[in-house]
Amino acid sequence: MGFLSYMGQLAFLLRDLITAFQSGVWRLKLVAHEIVAIGFGSQAVVIVTGAFTGAVFTFQTYAKFKDFGVESTVGAIVSVALCRELGPVLAGLMVSGRVGAAMAADIGTMKVTEQVDALRVMGVHPVDYLVLPRFIAMMVSMPLLVAESIAFGLLASYVVAVHGYGVPEAWFLAHMREHTNMLDVGIGMIKGFVFGVIITIVACHQGLRAENGAVGVGVGTTRAVVISSLAMLICNFFLSILLNYLSPLGTGM
């Protein structure tokens, strides 16, 4: 019952958010500020995560593929894995830890200090003012952060494979281009968009529900990171099946 109640609360928040989005009052200055905080502020974390994920995945893949004499296909394997799974999932988890926690803490602090109630007194809906700008900023920033994570992962993979292990550059790039297409990149972008929705909804909901002072803010922040991370991992499985089924190259699972 508690789970159903929680899902219902998220659904009501999503409904209010869609209504606010359709109103056309987006407060673009707040959106721009949030894009800087979310997108620009998360670049370092995403770049490091993507680069070292690509590097270590290349290292492990090459070590095994060399036993079978197919080390030249490392570029294709790493590219597809980064585009479809590793890039969006790891970027989402890192953004959840950084941005999701900040959202929950900021809104939670406003809630326990009665600033949210003050907004209502002034005739401003909290979802319109607090949630919608963060939602729009996340929808803009998250796919770009995922793309950045994938790009730096591929760059690190190239450096490790070609300059580290001596894989012929022509083979590495040819296999990568042959087996990676816009569908793979599109799947990563779609997942990034969905993960951004999850992070925003969960984090803002925890912030709006915060109570009992600083302790409640801390609890809400922790819950926001844990719940959004678990939700992304679970959603990623079903989203992978759905996108694979809908794609022209899908297996029809």
N, C-alpha and C positions, 0 to 999 in steps of 0.2 A: 504493500500500500504506500509506503514511503517513497519507493521508486516511482510509482505511478503518479504520486502527488508532485514529485520533483519534475518529472517529464511534462506534466500539465503546466507547471509554473514556467518552464522554458518555452512551452508552446504559446502561452499567453504573452510572454515577453517578445517572442518572435512576431506574434500578431501585431502588437503595439509598434514594433519596429518597422514592419512592412507598412502600416498605416502612416507612420511618421515619414517614411521614405516617399510614399505616394503623395504626400502633402506638398512636396516641392520646396519646403523650407529646410535647406540643408546646412546653413551656417558655414559657408565656404571658408571663412577665416579659421574657424575651429577645425575644419577638415584639414586645411593646409598645415596647421600646427600639429595635428595628430599624424599626418603623413611624415612629417619631419621626425617626430618622436618614434614612430613605429618603423617606418621604412629606412630612413637614413640612420637612425640610432641602432638598428639591428644588423646593419651591413657587416660589421666586423665579426660578429658572432656567426652569421650565416656563411661568410667567406671562409673562415677558419674551419667550420664544420664540414662544408662541402669539399674543400681542398684536401683535408687530411682523410676524409672518408674515401674520396677517389684514390688517393695515394695508397692507403692501406689495402683497399679492395683490389687494386691493381697488383700490389705485392703478393697478396694471398692467391689471386687468380693465376698469376704468372707461375708461381711456385708449383701449382698443381698441373696447370696446362702444359708445362714444359715436359712433364713425364709422358704425355701423350703426343708430343710433337706438334701441338696446335697453339703455341704461344702467340702466334701472329693474330689470333682472334680475340686477344685480350681487349683490344679497343672496342669491339662490338659488344662484348659482354658487359663491360664497365659502363659503356654509354647507355645501353638499354636499361640496366639496373638503376643508374643514377636518374635517368629521365622518368622512369615509371614508378620507382619505389623509394630508393635511398634519398634522392634529392628532396622531394616533397615531404616525406615523413620526418626526416631528421631536421629539416628546416622548420617544420611545424612544431616539433617538440622544443626546439631551441627558442622559437618565438613565443611559444606558450609559457616557457619558464621566465622569459624576460618581459614580454609585453603583457601577457595574461595576468601575471602577478601584479604588474604596475597598474593595470586597469582596475583589478579588484581592490587593491590598496587605496587608490585615489578615490574611487566612488564609495568604498566602504568608509573611509575617513569622513567624507562629506555626509554620509548617512548618519554616523554616530554623533557628529557635531551638529546635526539638524539643518545642515545646509540644503539637503534635498527637500526637507519640509518647507524651507524658505522659498525654494523655487516654486513649489506648488502654491504657496500663498501669493506669490507674484503672478500667478497664472501661467507659469511655464511648466510644461510636462517634463519630468526628469528624463524620459526616454528620448524626447526630441532634442534636449540640450546635452545630455551626458552620453547616451548610447549611440544615437545616430551618427554623429561625427566620427566616433571611433569605428563604427561599423563601415562607413564609406572609406575611411582611411585604410582600414585593414583589407577591404576588397581591392583597393588599388595597390597596396604595398605587398601583400602576400604572394600573388603570382610573380611579381618582379623579384622578390627575395628568393623564391624557389628557382627561378631562371638563373639568378646569380649563383646560387648554390650549385646548380648543375654545371654551369659554365666553368667555375673554378675547380669543380671536381674533375671535369674532363681535362682541363689544363694540367692539373696535378698528375692525372693518370698518364697523359702524354709525356710529361717530364720523367716520371718514374720508368715507364715502359721503354721509351725511345732512348733517353739519355742515361737512364740508370741500368737497364738490362740489355740495351743494344738491339731491341726489336726494330726491324727496318721501318723507317717512317712511312714509306709508301704503303706497306702492308697494313700498318696500324690505322692510318687514315682511310685507306680504301675499305677495310672491313667495317670501320665505324660508319662511314657514309652509306655503305651498302645495307647495313642492318638497322640503321637508325633513321626514322623518318619523322615527319611533322606530327603523325599520330602519337608517337611516343612522347614528344615534347608537349603535345596538347593534353595528354593524360596527366602529366606532371602539373600543368597549369590548372587543370580542373580540380585536381586534388588540393592544390594550394589554395584555391578559392574556397572550397568546402571546408578545409581546415581553418581558414580565416573566420568563416561563419561560426564554427564550433567554438573557437577561442573567444571571440567577441561575446557570443551569447552566454556562455558559461561564466566568463570572468565578470561581465557586467551584472549578471544575475546574482552572483555571490556578493558583489559589492553593494547592490541595492538591498540585499537581505541582511547585511552586517548589523550586529547589535552587541550590546555589552562592552562598549568602549574599545580600547586598544586590543584586548584579547579577542574580541569578535572579529576585528579587522584582520588579525593574524590568522585566525582559523579560516576565515573566508578566503584569504589569499592562498593558503595552503590547499584548500579544497578546489579552488579555481584551477590551479596548476595540475593537481592530481586528476581531477575529473576530466578536464579538457584533454590531457595527454592520453588517458585511457580511452576516451571517446574517439580520439583521432585514430588510435591503433585499431580499435574495433571497426570503425567506419571505413578505414583503409581496406580491410579485407573485403567487405561487401562492395565497396566502390570499385575495387580492382575487378571483381567478378562482373559487375554491371558494365563497366567500361569495356572489358574484354568481350563481353557478349554483344554489346552494341557496335563494336568496331568491325570494319570490313574484314579484318584479319583475325577476328575472334574465333574461338573454338566452339562457341555455342554452349558454354557450361550452364 
